[in-house]
Structure formats: structure tokens, C-alpha cells
Amino acid sequence: MDILSVISALLDYPEQNLFEHEADINRLITEAPIEEGQKLKLLAFVRNKLDQDLLEWQSDYDALFERGRSLGLWLFEHVHGESRDRGQAMVDLSEKYQQAGLQIAQHQLPDYIPMFLEFLGTQGERNAKEWLLDVEHILALLLCRLERRESDYAFLFEVLLSIAGSTLSLEDVRSQVGKEKRDDSKKAIDKEWEEEEVTFGAGSLDSTCDGATRRPSQSQRKDQDVPLNWVGFNQPDQTSKSLGASEGVAQ
């Protein structure tokens, strides 16, 4: 589904190539199998972002997604935190990518949502919907946290849930998110730095750096069915744990 690749690009760190491919982005949105109202809002989102200076957009992006963990664009951050289970989940997801012919750089985290959506964009409509439904609780959590910060990025997650055909009650998630404390304040960030473990050597390399080959190989078929085998994504209590663990953390 090309629309997933578009949303992947819009959720990723803003780069000049988005400005250069505005016409292609708008065309793919117009042709996407989503509601007309969503198309119009998505086109308006693109126009609003591309009307900005790139450096201004990047600054806004950093302030939103790079300050605190509550809006981190890593799937397993919101399920496993820093537990050992996250490492195994990373391995499992990397294996799914390999089965699909997607190669990622050694230090790129496979649960990065833009990368995940780029992968889903090659899996055909039925398979992509199944994968999205399996992470609907995480998508809803990010949507509601972005809503609370009055960010237009929330709409991107709304579209993803719509594509998945999700029937998840957002009111329940909003209620829990409303009890969270923001983690992007100076005090919260200072505390996070105080608690951050300092490592040296290879382990200190920035795992979020660029360099991943994010697009699947040409040999991958769009109807390829990579089997699902997530760790606890379809269990509501996992989201509750995430929300509970981040109480005192968020918008």
C-alpha cells in the first residue's frame, strides 16, 4: 500500500527530498484507498509542513519527538521499555524483515515506526491491515498523546488506525493519557539524563543514526505473507502496563 510509504516518509525526520517530491506525495494521497475527508486533511498536512522552512520543521520535529520517551517512534519502547523482552522482540522483527528481503544497518533499530510502515507498504493490503491491527494499541497511544499536545501529527496515526479497520475505543486511551505527566519539561529531561547509563566502546554508538537500507529489495513480492509473531502486542494489559509505567510521563 503506497499510502503507508507516504505516511512513513511524513513521520520520519524531515529532509529536503520531501519538498522535491511534493507532487508525487500528493498524487499517492489522492489515489490512496482512504476516505475522501482523510485525503483532504492529509493533503492539508503536507501543504502545511512544506510551506515551512525545512530548518523550522526539523526544529519542531525535534521538540516533539526527541524530547522524552512518551512520543518515541519505536514500537517496543511502549511495550517492553528497556526490559530484556525488548531485545528478543527486536530479533524477531529483524527476522521478519529478512524474510521479506529488507536489509537494515547494524545499528538501526527495527521497531522504528517509519521503517515498519515502509515494510508494511510492500506486504499487500490484507497483510498490512493485520500487522497494523496487531499494534493498534501503540498507534492509539501515540495518537492520543499527540492530540494532547495539539499536534497535527496525531492525524497520521488516525489514518493508520482507519486503514487497519481498528475498533479500539480511543476514549479509554485518552482517559489514561490524561492522567500522565509530560516528560518533555526541563526538569523531566534533566532527570532522564541523570538516570541514563553511560557506556563506552561499540555499545555507545548511536543506534538511531541513519544508514539503514529501508526499502525492501526488488525481489520481494507485494503479496508476500510474512507471518505474525509479536510479543504481547495483541494483549490489552500490555498497553495498560505501558501507560502505568509512564504515569508521570507524557503529554
N, C-alpha and C positions, 0 to 999 in steps of 0.2 A: 504493500500500500504506500504510494508515493507521499500521501499526506503525513505519514509517520516520519518520513525522512525530512519533510518540511518542518514539522514540529521539533524534531531532533536538532535541526540547524538553528531554529529560533531559541531553543533552550540552552544551546551551547554558548560559550564565551563569544561575544560579538566580534566579528572580524570584517575586514574590508570586502571580502568576497560576497557577503550578503548584499551589499549595495550594488555590486556588479551583476548580481543575478536576480535583481528585483523582479524583472519581467517573468522569468521562469518560475519564481516563487509564487507570484500572483496567478500565473496560469495553472499551476498544480493545485492551488487552493480552489480556484474556480471549477476545476474538473473533479475535485475530490467528492467521494460518496458521503457527504455530510449534509446537514440541514442548511438551507439557504441562509437562514439567520446567522448560523455559525460561520458560514463563508464570509458574510459581510463583516462580522465582528473580527474575524481573523485577518481579513484584508485591511481593516482599520488598524489592527495591532501592528501589522507590518509597516503600514504607511507612517504611523506614529513613531515607530522606532527608527525607520530610515530617514525620517525628517530631522532626527537628532544628529549632532556631530558625533562621530564614532567614539572619540575620547570621552565625551559626556555619557554616552550609552554604556561604555565599558565601566566608567566610574559608578554609575547607577547599579550596574550588574554586580560589581564587586561588593557594594554596600548591602545589596540584598542577599546574595547567595554565599558570599565569602566571609561573612561576619557571624560566627556562631554556627552550631550544628543543626539547628532545627529546620533550616531550609537547605541543608546539604543535598546535592543532587546525586547521592549514592544510595541505591536501594537498601542495601543491607545495613547501612548506618541506622535506619529507622526500625530495623527488626532485631538485629543482634548487637548493636553498639560495637564495643571493642572486644566482645567475647570470642572464644575460640571457634564458636559456631560460625562466625562470620568468615573465618579463613576457609573452612570447609565449603561454605556456600559459594565463595569466590572460585574455588577449584571446580565445583560442579558447574557453575555458569560458564567458566572458561572452556570446559569440555563441550558444552552445548555450542559455543561459538565455533570451536574447532570442527565439530560435526557438520556445521553449516558452511565451513570454508572461510570463516572470519579469523584473521590473524590480528592480535593486538600486541603492542610493545610490552616488554618485560615489566616495566614499571607503571603501566596503565591499569587502573582498577576496572575490572569487567562490569561492575554494577553501576557504572556511571550512566545515568538515565539517557542522555543524548546518544551514547553508544548503543545502549539497549534498544532504543527506538529505531536507530539505523538498522540494527539487526532485524527487528520485527518487520521493518518495511520490506524485507525480502522474503518473508515467510507466508505470504498469501493472506487473504482477508480472514479466513476461518481460523488459521493458526494464530495470527496476530491478536485476534479478539480473545482467544483462550489465554494467551500469555498476559495480556493486559488485565483480564479478569482476575488472574492469579495474583496480581499486585495492586488490585483496586484499592485496598486499604491504605497503601502507601501513597498512591496518587491522590486519594481523598484527603489524607492528612496534609500533604503539601498544598493542595488546593485551598483548604480552609485556613492554613497558616498564612498563605499569600493573601487571601481575602482579608484577613485581619489586619494585614499591613497595607491594605488598599492598593495592592499591586495588580496591574493588568496581566501579569504573568499567570495569575490564577486561571484565566480563561483557557490557557493552553492545556491545563490539567482537566478542565471541564470538558474540552473536546475529546481528550483521551478517554475519559470515563464514558462519554457518549458513544464513541466508536466501539468501546468494549461492550456496550449494552448493559452497563452496570446498573443495578437497582439498589445499591448501597444507600442507606439513609445518611445524607450529609448533615442533617440537623444533629444527629448523635455525635458526629465527629466535631462539629462546630461547638457543641456544648463542652466537650472535653478540652478542645483547643482554647476555649475562652477562659479556662482555669490556669492556663500556662503563663509563666512569666517570660518576658522576652530575654533572649540570650545574646542580643547584639548591642547591649549597653556597654559603656567603657568599663564599668565595674565587672560585668559578667565576662567580658573578653580578657581582662587582666587576670581574673581568677582562672580562666581556662589556660592561659599561658603559664601560670604558676603551677598548675597540675600536669602540664604537658611533660611527658618523659623525654629527656634529651638522649639522642642516640648518635653514634658516630659510625663512620665507615659506610659500606654499601647500604646498610639499612636506613641511613639518613637521607638517601636520595628522595627527591620529591616524587611521590607516586602519582601525582596528578599532572605531571608535566606532559606536554604534547609529544607526539611521535608515534601514536598508535595508527595502525592501518585500520581505519574504522569501517571502510566499505568492504562488504563480502566479495569474494573472488567471483570472476565472471562465470565460473563453472557451477556456481550454486543455482539451483532451480528455485523459482519463486514459490512453487507448490511443495517444497520440501517440508516434511513434518518432523521437526526436531522435538522429541518427546519432552514433556514437562516433568521436572523432578525438583520442585522447590523445597526449601526448608522452612516450613511453618507459615508460608505466605497466606494460605487459604484458611488460617485459623484466626478467628477474630480476637482471641485472647492475646495473640502476639502483638496486635496493634494496641491493645489496651496496655500491655506491658510497656510498649514504646512510649505511649502517651504518659503513662505513670512515671516512667523513668525520666521523662523530660519535663515532668511537672516542675515548674520553676525554670523551664527552658522554653522559650518560643516567643511568638509574636508579641 
